[in-house]
Amino acid sequence: MITYVKKEEIYPAFGICNSIGDIKVREDLPQNVKWFVLEHEIYHSTDTSKFWLWREIKANWCGFKQHPIGFIVTVFMSLSPYRLKLYWQRFKNNK
C-alpha cells in the first residue's frame, strides 16, 4: 500500500518502506521528488540484499533511471543539516 503522509509522520525521512512493503511518502515534497522517492521505496519493497549501503545505491539507481530530475532535486534537498545528520547516524549505526 502506498500512502502520502504529513512531513511530521516520517521526518526526517522523505519516504519509508516497512518490512511488509507498505510505503509512505511525504506529501510536502515537490512532485518530481515524490516520484523519485516512490520509485526508490518500491525498489526497497522487493530488495533482499542485507548490506544497507548496497540497498541504498540500488534503490537510488532505480529511482534515477525513472526520474533523473527528481533524483537531482532530492540530492540538493538532502544537503540540509537535518538530512546530513540522518545519513551520519545511519552510517554510524550500520558499520
Backbone torsions as a table, in degrees:
resi	resn	phi	psi	omega
1	MET	NA	137.0	179.0
2	ILE	-109.6	127.6	-179.0
3	THR	-131.0	137.0	173.1
4	TYR	-98.4	126.3	-171.1
5	VAL	-125.1	163.7	175.7
6	LYS	-66.4	149.1	-177.9
7	LYS	-50.0	-44.5	-174.5
8	GLU	-62.9	-22.4	-176.5
9	GLU	-70.8	-33.2	-176.8
10	ILE	-128.8	6.0	178.5
11	TYR	-53.0	137.2	10.6
12	PRO	-90.8	4.6	-179.0
13	ALA	-70.9	155.5	171.5
14	PHE	-89.8	-30.6	178.6
15	GLY	-159.9	158.5	177.6
16	ILE	-142.7	153.9	174.4
17	CYS	-131.4	120.6	-178.2
18	ASN	-84.3	-178.8	-172.3
19	SER	-66.8	-18.3	178.4
20	ILE	-103.0	8.4	173.8
21	GLY	91.3	5.7	174.5
22	ASP	-72.8	134.5	-174.6
23	ILE	-117.1	135.8	172.9
24	LYS	-122.8	134.0	177.7
25	VAL	-127.4	138.2	179.8
26	ARG	-66.5	132.1	-178.7
27	GLU	-78.2	-14.4	-177.2
28	ASP	-84.6	-4.8	-176.9
29	LEU	-75.8	153.1	172.1
30	PRO	-58.5	149.8	-174.3
31	GLN	-56.1	-43.0	-178.3
32	ASN	-66.5	-30.1	176.3
33	VAL	-72.0	-41.1	177.0
34	LYS	-57.3	-44.4	-179.6
35	TRP	-61.8	-45.3	178.6
36	PHE	-61.9	-49.1	-177.6
37	VAL	-60.9	-40.4	179.1
38	LEU	-61.6	-46.7	177.1
39	GLU	-59.8	-42.2	178.5
40	HIS	-57.6	-49.1	-177.3
41	GLU	-71.8	-35.1	175.5
42	ILE	-60.2	-41.0	176.7
43	TYR	-59.8	-45.5	179.2
44	HIS	-58.0	-32.3	-176.0
45	SER	-65.3	-17.4	-179.3
46	THR	-117.9	-6.3	-176.6
47	ASP	-77.9	133.9	179.3
48	THR	-111.8	6.8	178.7
49	SER	-60.6	148.4	-179.2
50	LYS	-94.9	-30.4	-176.3
51	PHE	-82.0	116.0	-171.5
52	TRP	-59.4	-39.2	-177.9
53	LEU	-66.3	-40.7	177.8
54	TRP	-64.0	-39.9	176.7
55	ARG	-59.9	-42.8	-179.3
56	GLU	-67.2	-40.9	178.6
57	ILE	-60.6	-47.1	-178.7
58	LYS	-66.0	-40.8	179.7
59	ALA	-66.2	-39.0	177.5
60	ASN	-66.0	-39.9	178.1
61	TRP	-63.1	-43.2	178.9
62	CYS	-61.0	-46.3	178.1
63	GLY	-65.3	-39.6	179.8
64	PHE	-61.8	-42.9	-178.7
65	LYS	-60.6	-35.9	-178.3
66	GLN	-85.7	-35.4	-172.8
67	HIS	-140.9	71.4	-176.3
68	PRO	-61.4	-36.8	178.7
69	ILE	-66.8	-41.7	177.0
70	GLY	-60.3	-38.1	176.6
71	PHE	-61.8	-48.1	-177.7
72	ILE	-61.9	-45.7	178.8
73	VAL	-63.4	-40.1	178.4
74	THR	-61.3	-41.1	178.0
75	VAL	-59.2	-47.1	-180.0
76	PHE	-65.0	-40.1	177.5
77	MET	-65.6	-27.2	-178.0
78	SER	-79.2	-3.7	178.7
79	LEU	-85.6	1.9	178.4
80	SER	-71.7	153.0	-177.5
81	PRO	-55.8	-40.6	-177.6
82	TYR	-67.9	-32.5	177.8
83	ARG	-74.2	-41.1	178.1
84	LEU	-61.5	-38.0	177.0
85	LYS	-63.4	-41.5	177.3
86	LEU	-58.1	-47.3	-179.7
87	TYR	-63.9	-40.6	179.5
88	TRP	-62.5	-45.3	178.7
89	GLN	-62.2	-42.6	179.2
90	ARG	-62.3	-42.9	179.4
91	PHE	-62.7	-47.3	-179.4
92	LYS	-62.2	-37.9	-176.3
93	ASN	-80.4	-15.0	-174.2
94	ASN	-118.6	20.9	179.7
95	LYS	-65.8	NA	NA
